[in-house]
Amino acid sequence: MKLAEFVVKDAIVADLKATDRNGVIRELVAALVSAGAIDDGDGEAVAKSIIQRENQGSTGFGKGVAVPHVKHAKIKKIITTIGRSAAGVDFAALDRTPVYTVVLLLSPSANPDGHLQAMESIFRHLQRDQFRRFLRQSESSDAIMELIQEADEISID
């Protein structure tokens, strides 16, 4: 599964305005709503579900990256967006460092296998130092999407 297949380009936020974890999650969900990937009336319920999941254990795995994710009944297909914070956000990451890149993954409740495949695709890219560094330096949604497409091309499925 290629990452570009489920990234919603129009929902990428290259310059996050939020300065805290919950604000970042809400900002990214709002971007998905604006892009038409989540129904208007479902955004708040989805955001609450992600925050609730995050309260159980941080998805900030270190190296400046967090991957908040949830399976939700209101989500019709696997979707992802990416947010970039120049200042960094406290996500209670495992290494206690700020998070600069947030990859938000949403999947339908009825597709746990697809959710795991999407997670694998995301983490395969994020394990590479160069990908993380370029992602952090990308200043536009176009640059982020180009980086993802390039990474998909050189990645082995």
Residue frames relative to the residue before (quaternion, step in Angstrom):
aa qw qx qy qz dx dy dz
M 1.0000 0.0000 0.0000 0.0000 0.00 0.00 0.00
K 0.2781 -0.7724 0.5530 0.1423 3.53 -0.77 1.08
L 0.5675 -0.6300 0.4226 0.3199 3.55 -1.01 0.89
A 0.6433 0.5473 -0.3257 0.4250 3.60 0.94 -0.85
E 0.5760 0.6142 -0.3702 0.3925 3.61 1.17 -0.51
F 0.8168 0.2369 -0.1196 0.5122 3.61 1.03 -0.61
V 0.4705 0.6201 -0.4720 0.4140 3.60 1.25 0.29
V 0.2806 -0.7328 0.5976 0.1646 3.57 -0.92 0.97
K 0.3456 -0.7928 0.4645 0.1904 3.57 -0.07 1.36
D 0.6942 0.4952 -0.2837 0.4386 3.58 0.90 -0.90
A 0.6804 0.4645 -0.2887 0.4877 3.60 1.27 -0.17
I 0.4366 0.6811 -0.4726 0.3495 3.61 1.25 0.07
V 0.1351 -0.7788 0.6098 0.0574 3.57 -0.92 0.96
A 0.2147 -0.8321 0.5038 0.0880 3.55 -0.16 1.34
D 0.7750 0.1790 -0.1108 0.5958 3.58 1.26 -0.31
L 0.1831 -0.8185 0.5384 0.0816 3.56 0.17 1.31
K 0.3414 -0.7377 0.5509 0.1892 3.56 -1.00 0.86
A 0.6085 0.5788 -0.3484 0.4164 3.60 1.07 -0.76
T 0.2591 -0.7883 0.5457 0.1164 3.54 -1.11 0.75
D 0.7299 0.3224 -0.2374 0.5541 3.59 1.26 0.08
R 0.7279 -0.4746 0.2928 0.3990 3.55 -1.27 0.50
N 0.7167 0.4481 -0.2742 0.4586 3.60 0.67 -1.05
G 0.6245 0.5398 -0.3275 0.4597 3.55 1.09 -0.72
V 0.6329 0.5197 -0.3241 0.4736 3.58 1.02 -0.81
I 0.6502 0.5102 -0.3206 0.4628 3.59 0.89 -0.90
R 0.6718 0.4892 -0.3005 0.4680 3.60 0.87 -0.91
E 0.6421 0.5271 -0.3225 0.4538 3.60 1.00 -0.82
L 0.6798 0.4798 -0.2920 0.4715 3.60 0.95 -0.84
V 0.6307 0.5050 -0.3340 0.4855 3.61 1.03 -0.74
A 0.6325 0.5254 -0.3287 0.4647 3.61 0.98 -0.81
A 0.6309 0.5230 -0.3302 0.4684 3.60 1.05 -0.73
L 0.6428 0.5074 -0.3150 0.4797 3.60 1.05 -0.74
V 0.6220 0.5164 -0.3331 0.4852 3.59 1.07 -0.73
S 0.6603 0.5155 -0.2994 0.4567 3.61 0.88 -0.95
A 0.6924 0.4689 -0.2651 0.4800 3.57 1.07 -0.77
G 0.5161 -0.6676 0.4020 0.3555 3.59 1.29 -0.11
A 0.4852 0.6814 -0.4252 0.3457 3.60 1.26 0.19
I 0.7322 0.2031 -0.1445 0.6338 3.58 1.31 -0.38
D 0.5139 -0.6401 0.4734 0.3194 3.57 -0.98 0.85
D 0.6737 -0.5479 0.3456 0.3556 3.54 -1.10 0.87
G 0.7605 0.4183 -0.2158 0.4473 3.56 0.72 -1.04
D 0.6612 0.5430 -0.2955 0.4251 3.60 1.25 -0.26
G 0.4634 0.7315 -0.4232 0.2666 3.60 1.22 -0.32
E 0.6900 0.4870 -0.2976 0.4451 3.59 0.81 -0.94
A 0.6494 0.5129 -0.3185 0.4624 3.60 0.97 -0.84
V 0.6490 0.5058 -0.3121 0.4750 3.58 1.00 -0.81
A 0.6514 0.5135 -0.3172 0.4597 3.60 0.90 -0.90
K 0.6515 0.5112 -0.3197 0.4605 3.60 0.92 -0.87
S 0.6427 0.5307 -0.3192 0.4510 3.57 0.99 -0.81
I 0.6531 0.4996 -0.3113 0.4763 3.59 0.98 -0.83
I 0.6562 0.5051 -0.3118 0.4658 3.60 0.92 -0.90
Q 0.6285 0.5287 -0.3277 0.4669 3.58 1.01 -0.82
R 0.6452 0.5072 -0.3106 0.4795 3.59 0.99 -0.85
E 0.6559 0.5196 -0.2995 0.4584 3.56 1.00 -0.88
N 0.6248 0.5479 -0.3300 0.4479 3.60 1.08 -0.69
Q 0.6233 0.5445 -0.3348 0.4505 3.60 1.18 -0.51
G 0.7613 -0.2042 0.1556 0.5954 3.55 1.17 -0.58
S 0.4985 -0.6880 0.4393 0.2919 3.55 -0.80 1.00
T 0.2962 -0.7308 0.5877 0.1810 3.54 -1.12 0.75
G 0.4347 0.6459 -0.4838 0.3997 3.57 1.27 0.37
F 0.1166 -0.8573 0.4988 0.0509 3.56 -0.03 1.26
G 0.6702 -0.4871 0.2979 0.4741 3.57 1.26 0.03
K 0.7717 0.3642 -0.2740 0.4437 3.54 -1.38 0.05
G 0.6911 -0.5300 0.2727 0.4088 3.57 1.11 0.72
V 0.6719 0.4913 -0.2761 0.4805 3.57 1.28 0.23
A 0.0509 -0.7525 0.6549 0.0470 3.55 -1.22 0.69
V 0.1302 -0.7843 0.6035 0.0610 3.56 -1.12 0.73
P 0.0623 -0.7997 0.5970 0.0141 3.60 0.27 1.21
H 0.0593 0.8110 -0.5733 0.1001 3.56 -0.88 0.94
V 0.0629 0.7874 -0.6114 0.0464 3.54 -1.18 0.58
K 0.3177 -0.6678 0.6297 0.2379 3.53 -1.29 0.49
H 0.0246 0.8245 -0.5590 0.0841 3.59 -0.76 1.04
A 0.5575 -0.6453 0.4246 0.3042 3.57 -1.01 0.90
K 0.6747 0.5057 -0.2976 0.4477 3.62 1.09 -0.60
I 0.6073 0.5365 -0.3541 0.4668 3.59 1.26 -0.16
K 0.3066 -0.8026 0.4940 0.1333 3.57 -0.73 1.14
K 0.7870 0.0179 -0.0058 0.6167 3.58 1.16 -0.59
I 0.6362 -0.5288 0.3912 0.4032 3.58 -1.24 0.41
I 0.0644 0.7909 -0.6029 0.0830 3.55 -0.82 1.07
T 0.0869 -0.7779 0.6218 0.0273 3.52 -1.20 0.66
T 0.0041 -0.7453 0.6629 0.0708 3.49 -1.25 0.48
I 0.2946 -0.7484 0.5754 0.1482 3.51 -1.30 0.41
G 0.0990 -0.7783 0.6182 0.0478 3.52 -1.04 0.85
R 0.1653 -0.7830 0.5958 0.0684 3.55 -1.08 0.79
S 0.1057 -0.7864 0.6080 0.0271 3.55 -0.87 1.05
A 0.3666 -0.7412 0.5201 0.2139 3.57 -0.61 1.12
A 0.7130 0.4603 -0.2520 0.4650 3.58 1.01 -0.82
G 0.4308 -0.6821 0.4763 0.3496 3.59 1.12 -0.61
V 0.1788 -0.7771 0.6010 0.0550 3.55 -1.16 0.76
D 0.4321 -0.6720 0.5329 0.2787 3.57 -1.07 0.74
F 0.0231 -0.8026 0.5948 -0.0400 3.56 -0.53 1.24
A 0.4390 -0.6830 0.4474 0.3749 3.58 1.30 0.19
A 0.1108 0.8401 -0.5180 0.1170 3.55 1.02 0.91
L 0.6587 -0.5385 0.3664 0.3767 3.54 -1.22 0.59
D 0.7453 0.3759 -0.2225 0.5037 3.59 1.00 -0.77
R 0.4626 -0.7321 0.3895 0.3137 3.59 1.38 0.24
T 0.5201 0.6136 -0.4309 0.4091 3.60 1.19 0.44
P 0.6094 -0.5582 0.4017 0.3946 3.60 -1.17 0.45
V 0.3818 -0.6904 0.5696 0.2304 3.53 -1.28 0.52
Y 0.1762 -0.7965 0.5746 0.0660 3.56 -0.87 1.01
T 0.7636 0.2342 -0.1289 0.5877 3.58 1.21 -0.52
V 0.0636 -0.7842 0.6172 -0.0001 3.55 -0.84 1.07
V 0.0987 -0.7706 0.6290 0.0280 3.55 -0.78 1.11
L 0.1377 -0.8164 0.5603 0.0254 3.57 -0.35 1.30
L 0.0714 -0.8123 0.5788 -0.0092 3.58 -0.65 1.16
L 0.0246 -0.7818 0.6228 -0.0181 3.56 -0.88 1.02
S 0.0350 -0.8032 0.5942 -0.0242 3.55 -0.93 0.95
P 0.5615 -0.5681 0.4620 0.3855 3.58 -1.21 0.43
S 0.5912 -0.5886 0.4188 0.3586 3.58 -1.08 0.72
A 0.7141 0.4831 -0.2482 0.4416 3.57 1.02 -0.82
N 0.7135 0.4269 -0.2596 0.4911 3.61 1.22 0.11
P 0.0127 0.8419 -0.5393 0.0172 3.62 0.59 1.07
D 0.6212 0.5394 -0.3552 0.4439 3.62 1.05 -0.63
G 0.6468 0.5124 -0.3109 0.4716 3.57 0.98 -0.84
H 0.6109 0.5537 -0.3371 0.4546 3.57 1.07 -0.80
L 0.6771 0.4867 -0.2914 0.4688 3.59 0.91 -0.91
Q 0.6379 0.5164 -0.3277 0.4681 3.59 1.02 -0.77
A 0.6434 0.5131 -0.3168 0.4716 3.58 1.00 -0.81
M 0.6291 0.5248 -0.3271 0.4710 3.59 0.98 -0.85
E 0.6486 0.5191 -0.3211 0.4547 3.58 0.91 -0.89
S 0.6462 0.5199 -0.3162 0.4607 3.58 0.95 -0.88
I 0.6543 0.5116 -0.3054 0.4657 3.59 0.91 -0.93
F 0.7233 0.4478 -0.2612 0.4562 3.58 0.75 -1.02
R 0.5653 0.5828 -0.3926 0.4320 3.61 1.10 -0.58
H 0.6867 0.4550 -0.2784 0.4939 3.60 0.97 -0.85
L 0.7064 0.4984 -0.2749 0.4208 3.58 0.83 -1.01
Q 0.5662 0.5909 -0.3915 0.4207 3.61 1.18 -0.30
R 0.6522 0.5202 -0.3122 0.4544 3.58 1.18 -0.48
D 0.4824 -0.7002 0.4552 0.2642 3.57 -0.67 1.17
Q 0.6662 0.5182 -0.3090 0.4383 3.57 0.88 -0.94
F 0.6362 0.5206 -0.3308 0.4634 3.61 0.96 -0.82
R 0.6611 0.5042 -0.3051 0.4643 3.61 0.88 -0.93
R 0.6607 0.5139 -0.3084 0.4520 3.56 0.92 -0.91
F 0.6850 0.4701 -0.2885 0.4759 3.61 0.86 -0.94
L 0.6137 0.5431 -0.3478 0.4556 3.59 1.04 -0.72
R 0.6691 0.5052 -0.2904 0.4613 3.55 0.94 -0.90
Q 0.7050 0.4629 -0.2534 0.4738 3.59 1.11 -0.68
S 0.5432 0.6352 -0.3994 0.3767 3.61 1.21 -0.39
E 0.1970 -0.8377 0.5055 0.0622 3.55 -0.64 1.14
S 0.7499 0.2785 -0.2104 0.5619 3.60 1.25 0.20
S 0.6104 -0.5485 0.4116 0.3964 3.57 -1.22 0.43
D 0.6074 0.5486 -0.3582 0.4493 3.61 1.08 -0.65
A 0.6619 0.5034 -0.3056 0.4637 3.59 0.93 -0.90
I 0.6423 0.5130 -0.3210 0.4705 3.60 1.01 -0.80
M 0.6719 0.4913 -0.3030 0.4640 3.60 0.90 -0.89
E 0.6260 0.5277 -0.3363 0.4654 3.61 1.01 -0.76
L 0.6374 0.5302 -0.3172 0.4605 3.57 0.97 -0.87
I 0.6558 0.5086 -0.3069 0.4660 3.59 0.94 -0.90
Q 0.6661 0.4996 -0.3092 0.4595 3.58 0.90 -0.89
E 0.6445 0.5090 -0.3167 0.4746 3.59 0.99 -0.79
A 0.6594 0.5067 -0.3064 0.4632 3.58 0.95 -0.88
D 0.6249 0.5356 -0.3338 0.4596 3.59 1.04 -0.76
E 0.6531 0.5364 -0.3146 0.4321 3.58 0.99 -0.84
I 0.7493 0.3799 -0.2260 0.4930 3.59 0.96 -0.79
S 0.5649 0.6125 -0.3764 0.4049 3.58 1.28 -0.24
I 0.3428 -0.7225 0.5651 0.2029 3.53 -1.12 0.71
D 0.2945 -0.7721 0.5402 0.1593 3.57 -0.69 1.11
